Amino acid sequence: MAYEIETRDGLARLRRARELFLTERRVPHDLPEWLSAAWRRSCFGELDVTREYVPAAPVSQETPLARAAAPVLTKLAGDLAGLGAAVVLSDRHARVVGCWADGEDVGAHLDRIDTRPGADLSESSTGTNGISHVLDTGGPFVIGGPEHIFGLYQHTVCAGAPVTDPVTRKLSGAVAVVCELGSPLRVLHAVAMTATAAIERELLHAASAHEHRLLEAYLRAGPGRFPIAVLDGRTRLVSDAAASLLRPRDIETLESYAIEAARDGGLRTRELILDDGVKVRLRHALPGDAAGLLVVAEPPRAGAPRRHDRLSLFAGAGLVGGSPAWRSLERSVVRAGQRPLLLLGEPGAGKAEVARAVLGEPLVLTAADDDAWLTEVEAALAAPAVLLRHVERLHRERAARLAALLATGHSARVVATFTTGAGCAEVLRIGWSPVEILVPSLRERTADIPALAQRFAEGAHFTQDARATLQRHDWPGNLVELKAAVTAAREEAAGPTISARHLPGRLRSSPAHPRLTELEKAERQAIADALRTAAGNRVRAAALLGIGRATLYRKLRRYGLA
């Protein structure tokens, strides 16, 4: 006899099977496999099936999905009044965005099952249901009565269907038609599918002209034949072939290039090799418009070494980064071998973290401009590894004495950090002769910002708009400022998801960078190269460029390099 919720005998068999599972953790051998697996997952996750409420968290109702769905579902709820059914909309994380019920009885049913805006209908919260299963599988689903393991849902039937963004083709959320047991399941299923189709039409109509142009560019590029993606930091169009080659982290890195291209008015890089050896070619998706990147991926050559196999120093030390600037830094550090290093960079750029990755567990001394500190350094040189922080604090005479001390015979591996724009680096260069390496600022490694923010987020998840907002900011305070911003956003969100509205206001209001002409882009690159050659010394950089210091300072501000 089948386990069917549409027959009295089927319902009775399901109730006995559920009771057997809850009391003895056994299931009948002929119970449908999907149902047996769903119950076992709930058991493994230690779901409290007797809980009389559904956990909830704040959820935004001012999203494109909510705006597109509201008129459709308001009308549908009126049409369903005679059926005694309500309509529920969730986001892609199974959180209820809205409920529509026409009639007191229907509203009372939603109250009994504690379904309201913000309710968490994920499987970990309420077991398998008509929302969670749809979002897990991407397909329509009907579930009712004792098929639910969660106690509140024993007299409820739910028909769910997915809502797919018509531009990105990604799952945006789900619609569920909810009512008491006994309603015709085929009708509920058809109603849910009709509702999602109408919402998707509204989403397409509401899409911006820019999104329509990106979609057209994506379709012209042949997503059915080639591994391609079109990205602009907000919109993701990824073909199945590209999805098989690009990991989520790769997509986020490529989105960073899209944001940089829009910011700078053009691409700096036309070709990349990702960590797994996948080669990607980059070009503008739209003629004459830098806001949109077309990515064409190529699988790695057989036997080609993966990039992270070749460069593992920073990853092994737990440092986060994969941008070209960060990889260039790692190559420079590796090439230096065992020679002493002078790491230069802006405040908060991560110089000390890089030094620790090089040295392991060094003896750390923070500079103080007095003779006692120099005495400490002399004693510390007996250790195998020494990190000297903030040597820019030393005045010229003591910097010369430190250089002489470090140049004398000792066996210690020494790395010193120096904040650019202060102190007497020239004295150290002359007397000590270390290998000088410039640690890139955070705005030079935009692609790393999502991963760095994730590290500071302590388990919270960033939405795509939050990541794009973080990447558009200049970050004059570098990693220190980023960590403070993420900490504040995590406290503001008070939940597992951080969106753009949770970020500090100064980030949301960051002005867009001006579009640069080809000549301006070339000038900006020349200034950045000169700064690197001069190890951050602006006087030397101005001399290399053949311009005055005042002119250089003005251009540094103009191009966001100050």
C-alpha positions in Angstrom: 0.0 0.0 0.0 1.4 3.4 -1.0 2.3 6.2 1.4 -0.1 8.8 0.0 -1.3 11.9 1.8 -4.4 12.0 -0.5 -5.9 8.8 0.9 -7.0 8.0 4.5 -5.0 4.7 4.5 -1.9 6.5 3.1 -2.1 9.1 5.8 -2.5 6.5 8.5 0.6 4.6 7.3 2.6 7.8 7.1 1.7 8.7 10.7 2.6 5.3 12.0 6.0 5.5 10.1 6.7 8.9 11.5 5.9 7.7 15.1 8.1 4.6 14.6 11.0 6.8 13.4 10.6 9.3 16.3 10.4 6.6 19.0 12.8 3.9 17.7 14.8 5.7 14.9 13.6 3.1 12.4 11.8 3.5 9.1 9.7 1.0 7.2 11.7 -0.6 4.3 9.2 0.6 1.7 9.1 4.3 2.8 10.1 6.5 -0.1 13.8 7.1 -0.2 13.6 10.9 -0.3 11.3 10.9 2.8 13.5 8.5 4.7 16.6 10.6 3.9 14.8 13.8 4.9 13.8 12.4 8.3 17.3 11.0 8.9 18.9 14.4 8.1 16.6 16.0 10.7 17.6 13.4 13.3 21.3 13.9 12.5 20.9 17.7 12.8 19.1 17.2 16.2 16.0 19.1 15.1 13.5 19.6 18.0 10.4 18.4 16.2 8.2 19.3 19.2 9.2 23.0 19.1 6.0 25.1 18.9 7.5 28.1 17.1 9.6 28.8 14.1 12.9 30.8 14.6 12.9 34.1 12.8 15.4 36.8 11.8 14.9 40.3 10.2 14.5 40.1 6.4 14.3 43.0 3.9 11.1 43.4 2.1 12.5 46.0 -0.2 14.2 43.7 -2.7 13.6 43.2 -6.4 12.0 39.8 -5.7 9.6 41.2 -3.1 8.6 44.2 -5.3 8.0 41.9 -8.3 6.0 39.3 -6.3 3.8 41.6 -4.2 1.1 42.4 -6.9 1.1 38.9 -8.2 0.7 37.2 -4.9 -1.8 39.8 -3.6 -4.1 38.9 -6.5 -3.5 35.2 -6.2 -4.4 35.2 -2.5 -7.8 36.7 -3.4 -8.3 34.0 -6.0 -7.5 31.3 -3.5 -9.9 32.5 -0.8 -12.4 29.8 -1.7 -9.8 27.1 -1.5 -8.7 28.2 2.0 -5.1 28.6 0.8 -2.4 31.2 1.6 0.6 32.1 -0.4 4.1 32.4 1.1 7.2 33.9 -0.5 10.7 33.2 0.6 14.2 34.4 -0.3 16.9 32.1 -1.5 17.9 31.4 2.1 14.4 30.1 3.0 13.5 33.1 5.0 9.9 34.2 4.6 9.7 37.6 2.8 5.9 37.9 2.9 2.6 36.1 3.5 -0.7 36.7 1.7 -4.0 35.3 3.1 -7.5 36.4 2.2 -9.8 35.4 5.1 -9.6 34.9 8.8 -9.5 31.1 8.7 -6.6 31.2 6.2 -4.7 33.8 8.4 -5.4 31.7 11.5 -3.8 28.6 9.8 -0.6 30.6 9.1 -0.6 31.7 12.8 -0.9 28.1 13.9 2.2 27.1 11.9 4.0 30.3 13.0 4.6 31.4 9.4 5.3 35.1 9.2 7.8 37.5 7.6 11.3 36.6 8.8 10.5 32.9 9.7 13.3 30.6 8.9 12.0 27.7 6.9 15.4 26.1 6.1 15.7 22.4 6.7 17.9 22.9 9.7 15.2 25.0 11.4 12.0 23.1 10.5 12.9 20.0 8.6 12.0 19.3 5.0 9.1 21.5 3.8 7.7 22.9 0.6 10.1 25.9 0.7 13.4 24.2 1.8 13.1 21.3 -0.6 12.5 23.5 -3.6 15.5 25.7 -2.7 17.7 22.6 -2.2 16.7 20.9 -5.5 15.6 23.8 -7.7 12.4 22.0 -8.7 8.7 22.1 -7.7 7.6 20.0 -4.7 4.5 19.0 -2.8 4.6 17.8 0.8 1.8 17.3 3.4 0.8 16.2 6.8 3.0 13.5 8.4 5.6 13.7 5.6 6.8 16.7 7.6 8.9 15.6 10.5 8.3 19.0 12.2 5.3 18.8 14.6 3.7 22.1 13.7 3.1 21.0 10.1 1.2 17.8 10.7 -2.1 19.2 9.4 -0.6 21.3 6.6 0.0 20.7 2.9 2.4 22.9 1.0 3.1 23.1 -2.8 6.3 25.0 -3.6 7.9 26.2 -6.8 11.2 28.0 -7.5 11.5 31.6 -8.6 14.5 32.0 -11.0 15.9 35.4 -11.9 15.3 35.7 -15.6 18.5 37.7 -16.2 21.0 35.8 -14.0 19.2 32.4 -14.2 20.0 32.0 -10.5 17.5 30.9 -7.9 16.0 34.0 -6.2 13.6 32.3 -3.8 10.4 30.2 -3.7 6.6 30.5 -3.7 4.5 28.1 -1.6 0.8 27.6 -1.6 -0.2 26.5 1.9 -3.5 25.1 3.2 -5.0 22.5 5.4 -4.8 18.8 4.5 -7.4 17.6 2.1 -6.9 20.2 -0.7 -6.4 18.9 -4.3 -2.6 18.6 -4.7 -2.6 18.9 -8.5 -4.4 22.2 -8.2 -2.0 23.6 -5.6 1.0 22.5 -7.7 -0.4 24.2 -10.8 -1.1 27.4 -8.9 2.4 27.6 -7.5 4.0 27.1 -10.9 1.7 29.8 -12.4 2.6 32.2 -9.7 6.4 31.8 -10.1 6.1 32.3 -13.9 4.2 35.6 -13.3 6.8 36.8 -10.8 9.6 36.0 -13.2 7.9 38.0 -15.9 7.7 40.9 -13.4 11.4 40.5 -12.6 12.3 40.7 -16.3 10.2 43.7 -16.8 11.8 45.5 -13.8 15.4 44.6 -14.9 17.4 47.6 -15.9 18.4 48.4 -19.4 22.0 47.7 -18.5 21.0 44.2 -17.3 19.1 43.6 -20.5 22.2 44.6 -22.5 24.3 42.2 -20.5 21.9 39.4 -21.0 22.0 40.0 -24.8 25.8 40.1 -24.8 25.8 36.8 -22.8 23.4 35.1 -25.2 25.4 36.3 -28.3 28.6 34.8 -26.8 27.1 31.3 -27.0 26.6 30.0 -23.5 25.4 26.7 -24.8 28.7 26.1 -26.6 31.4 27.8 -24.6 32.5 28.2 -21.0 31.6 31.9 -20.6 30.4 34.3 -18.0 29.3 37.9 -18.0 29.8 39.8 -14.7 29.5 43.4 -13.5 29.7 43.0 -9.7 25.9 42.8 -9.3 24.8 40.6 -12.2 26.2 37.1 -12.7 25.5 35.2 -15.9 27.5 31.9 -15.9 27.1 29.1 -18.5 27.0 25.5 -17.3 30.4 24.8 -18.9 32.0 27.8 -17.1 30.4 26.8 -13.8 32.1 23.4 -14.1 35.5 25.2 -14.4 35.1 28.2 -12.1 34.8 27.8 -8.4 32.7 30.4 -6.3 36.0 32.0 -5.2 37.1 32.3 -8.9 33.8 34.0 -9.7 34.3 36.5 -6.9 37.8 37.2 -8.1 36.6 37.9 -11.6 33.8 40.1 -10.3 36.6 42.2 -8.6 38.2 42.7 -12.0 34.8 43.8 -13.4 34.4 46.3 -10.6 37.9 47.6 -11.1 37.3 47.9 -14.9 34.2 49.9 -14.3 36.0 52.1 -11.8 39.1 52.8 -13.9 37.3 52.9 -17.3 39.2 50.0 -18.7 40.8 46.6 -18.1 44.4 46.4 -16.8 44.6 42.6 -17.4 43.4 40.7 -20.4 44.4 37.2 -19.4 44.6 35.3 -16.0 45.6 31.9 -14.8 43.5 30.9 -11.8 44.7 28.6 -8.9 43.6 25.4 -10.6 45.4 26.2 -13.8 42.2 27.4 -15.5 43.1 30.1 -18.0 40.5 33.0 -18.5 40.5 35.7 -21.1 38.8 39.0 -20.3 37.2 41.6 -22.4 34.4 44.2 -22.1 31.0 42.7 -22.6 29.5 45.8 -24.1 31.2 48.0 -26.7 32.1 51.4 -25.4 31.0 50.5 -21.8 33.5 49.3 -19.2 30.7 48.3 -16.8 30.5 44.6 -17.7 33.1 41.9 -18.2 33.0 38.9 -20.6 35.0 36.0 -19.3 36.0 33.0 -21.5 37.5 30.1 -19.6 39.8 27.4 -20.8 40.4 24.1 -18.9 44.0 23.6 -17.6 46.5 21.7 -19.7 47.0 18.1 -18.6 49.8 18.0 -16.1 50.1 21.7 -15.7 51.1 22.6 -12.2 48.5 24.5 -10.2 49.4 28.0 -9.1 48.8 27.3 -5.4 51.2 24.3 -5.7 53.9 26.7 -6.9 53.2 29.5 -4.4 52.3 28.1 -1.0 54.2 30.3 1.5 51.4 32.8 2.3 48.6 30.2 2.1 50.5 27.9 4.5 50.7 30.8 6.9 47.0 31.5 6.7 47.2 34.7 4.7 44.3 35.4 2.4 44.8 36.6 -1.2 44.9 35.7 -4.8 45.0 39.0 -6.6 47.9 39.8 -9.0 49.4 42.4 -6.6 49.3 39.8 -3.8 50.9 37.1 -5.9 53.5 39.5 -7.1 54.4 40.2 -3.5 54.7 36.5 -2.7 57.0 36.0 -5.7 59.2 38.8 -4.5 59.4 37.3 -1.0 60.2 33.9 -2.3 62.9 35.3 -4.6 64.5 37.1 -1.7 65.4 33.7 -0.1 67.1 34.1 3.3 68.2 37.7 2.8 67.1 40.4 5.2 63.9 42.2 4.2 62.6 45.8 4.6 58.8 45.6 4.1 57.3 49.0 3.1 53.7 49.9 2.9 50.8 52.1 4.1 49.5 51.9 7.6 47.4 48.8 8.2 48.5 47.1 4.9 49.5 43.9 6.6 53.3 44.3 6.7 53.7 42.5 10.1 51.5 39.6 8.9 53.7 39.1 5.8 56.8 39.3 8.0 55.4 36.6 10.3 54.7 34.4 7.3 58.3 34.7 6.3 59.9 34.2 9.7 57.5 31.7 11.4 57.6 32.6 15.1 60.0 35.5 15.4 61.1 37.6 18.3 59.2 40.8 17.8 60.5 44.2 18.8 58.5 47.4 18.2 60.7 50.4 17.6 61.2 53.1 20.2 63.5 56.1 19.4 65.9 55.6 22.4 69.2 53.9 23.2 67.5 51.2 25.3 65.6 49.8 22.3 68.9 49.6 20.3 70.3 47.6 23.2 67.3 45.2 23.0 67.9 44.8 19.3 71.6 43.9 19.8 70.6 41.2 22.3 67.7 39.9 20.1 70.1 39.2 17.2 71.1 36.1 19.0 67.7 34.6 18.2 67.1 32.8 14.9 64.4 35.2 13.6 63.7 38.8 14.5 60.9 41.1 13.4 61.5 44.8 13.9 58.2 46.8 13.6 57.8 50.5 12.8 61.4 51.3 12.2 60.2 54.6 10.6 59.9 55.9 14.2 63.6 56.2 14.5 65.3 59.5 13.9 68.2 59.7 11.5 71.0 59.1 14.0 69.4 56.1 15.6 68.3 54.7 12.2 72.0 54.9 11.2 73.0 53.0 14.4 70.4 50.4 13.8 71.6 49.9 10.2 75.2 49.5 11.4 74.0 47.0 14.1 72.1 44.9 11.5 75.0 44.9 9.1 77.4 43.4 11.6 78.0 39.6 11.8 75.0 37.8 13.3 73.0 34.7 12.4 69.5 36.1 12.8 67.1 36.4 9.9 65.8 39.9 10.2 62.7 41.5 8.7 61.8 45.1 9.4 58.6 46.9 8.6 58.5 50.6 7.5 55.4 52.7 7.1 55.8 54.8 3.9 55.6 58.6 4.1 57.5 58.8 7.4 61.0 58.2 8.7 64.4 57.9 7.1 64.4 54.8 4.9 67.4 56.1 3.0 69.7 55.7 6.0 68.6 52.0 6.4 69.2 51.4 2.7 72.7 52.7 2.8 73.9 51.1 6.0 72.1 47.8 6.0 71.2 47.0 2.3 68.1 44.8 2.8 65.8 43.5 0.0 63.1 46.2 -0.2 59.6 44.9 -0.9 56.4 47.1 -1.1 53.3 45.5 0.5 50.3 46.5 -1.7 47.5 48.6 -0.2 44.1 47.1 0.0 42.8 49.2 -3.0 45.5 47.6 -5.1 44.2 44.2 -4.3 40.4 44.7 -4.8 40.0 41.0 -5.7 41.0 39.9 -2.2 38.5 42.1 -0.4 35.6 39.5 -0.3 37.9 36.8 1.1 39.5 39.1 3.6 36.1 40.4 4.8 34.9 36.8 5.1 37.8 36.0 7.4 36.9 38.9 9.6 33.2 38.1 9.6 33.4 35.0 11.9 31.0 32.9 10.0 28.6 35.5 8.7 27.8 35.6 5.0 28.0 38.6 2.7 25.4 39.2 0.0 26.6 40.1 -3.5 25.7 43.8 -3.0 27.7 43.9 0.2 30.8 42.5 -1.5 30.4 45.0 -4.3 30.1 47.9 -1.9 33.2 46.8 0.0 35.2 46.6 -3.3 34.2 50.1 -4.4 35.6 51.7 -1.2 39.1 53.2 -1.2 40.2 51.8 2.2 42.7 54.4 3.3 43.0 52.5 6.6 43.6 49.2 4.7 43.1 46.0 6.6 42.6 47.7 10.0 39.7 49.8 8.5 38.2 46.7 6.7 38.2 44.7 9.9 36.5 47.5 11.9 33.9 47.9 9.2 33.1 44.2 9.1 32.9 44.0 12.9 30.5 46.9 12.9 28.4 45.4 10.1 28.2 42.0 11.9 26.9 43.7 15.0 24.4 45.7 12.9 23.1 42.6 11.1 22.6 40.6 14.3 22.3 37.6 12.1 24.2 35.3 9.7 23.8 37.5 6.6 25.4 40.9 6.0 23.9 43.0 3.2 25.0 46.5 2.0 22.5 48.2 4.3 24.4 46.8 7.3 27.7 48.4 6.3 28.8 51.7 7.7 27.3 54.7 6.0 30.7 56.0 4.7 31.1 52.9 2.7 27.6 53.0 1.1 28.2 56.7 0.2 31.7 56.1 -1.3 31.8 58.2 -4.5 32.3 56.3 -7.7 35.7 56.7 -9.2 35.9 58.9 -12.2 36.2 57.2 -15.6 39.7 57.7 -16.9 40.8 58.3 -20.5 43.4 56.1 -22.0 46.0 58.8 -21.4 44.9 59.1 -17.8 45.1 55.4 -17.2 48.6 55.3 -18.7 49.6 58.2 -16.4 48.1 56.5 -13.3 50.0 53.3 -14.1 53.2 55.2 -14.6 52.8 56.9 -11.2 52.0 53.6 -9.5 55.1 52.0 -11.1 57.3 54.9 -10.0 56.1 54.6 -6.4 56.9 50.9 -6.4 60.4 51.5 -7.9 60.9 54.2 -5.2 59.6 51.9 -2.5 57.0 54.4 -1.6 59.3 57.4 -1.4 57.4 60.2 -3.1 60.4 62.5 -3.5 62.2 59.8 -5.4 59.1 58.9 -7.4 58.6 62.5 -8.4 62.3 62.6 -9.6 61.8 59.4 -11.6 58.7 60.9 -13.3 60.4 64.2 -13.9 57.6 66.2 -12.1 57.5 68.4 -9.0 56.4 67.0 -5.7 53.3 69.2 -5.5 52.3 68.0 -9.0 52.8 64.4 -7.8 50.8 64.9 -4.6 47.9 66.4 -6.7 47.9 63.4 -9.1 48.1 60.9 -6.3 44.8 62.4 -4.9 43.3 62.5 -8.4 44.0 58.9 -9.1 43.2 57.5 -5.6 46.9 56.6 -4.9 47.4 59.0 -2.0 
